[in-house]
Amino acid sequence: MVQGAAPNLVVIDLISENEALKFEVAGKMANAIIKLREKNGGCMPQDLNAQGFTPTEVADNWNAAHFLIAINDLTSWGKGDGKSKT
């Protein structure tokens, strides 16, 4: 990954039948969490409300967003200096 470039999350969902909505909220939330971690050093669920997510969206997608971040970290593991970018 180019230094300073935003990570790209690629998600494959084998359950949802709606192509347009597969992990849409969780993917956006994962990107917001990554940006908040870079800016503030961390991210709490309530921090996402200021980013436009409702409390219900946060409750429903918090774990899925972190799963996507973890998968992204695994796919980039071993590339570069071995340190997590999040």
Residue pairs with C-beta under 8 A, 6 or more apart in sequence:
1 7
1 76
1 79
1 80
1 85
6 31
6 34
6 35
7 31
7 34
7 72
7 76
7 85
7 86
9 27
9 30
9 31
9 68
9 69
9 71
9 72
11 22
11 23
11 26
11 27
11 68
13 22
13 23
16 22
16 23
23 64
23 68
25 53
25 57
25 60
25 61
26 61
26 64
26 65
26 67
26 68
27 65
27 68
28 53
29 48
29 53
29 57
29 58
29 61
29 62
29 64
29 65
30 65
30 66
30 68
30 69
30 72
32 43
32 48
32 51
32 53
33 43
33 48
33 65
33 66
33 69
33 86
34 69
34 85
34 86
36 42
36 43
36 47
36 48
36 51
37 43
37 86
38 86
40 47
45 58
45 59
45 62
46 58
48 57
48 58
49 55
49 58
53 61
69 86
72 86
73 84
73 85
73 86
76 85
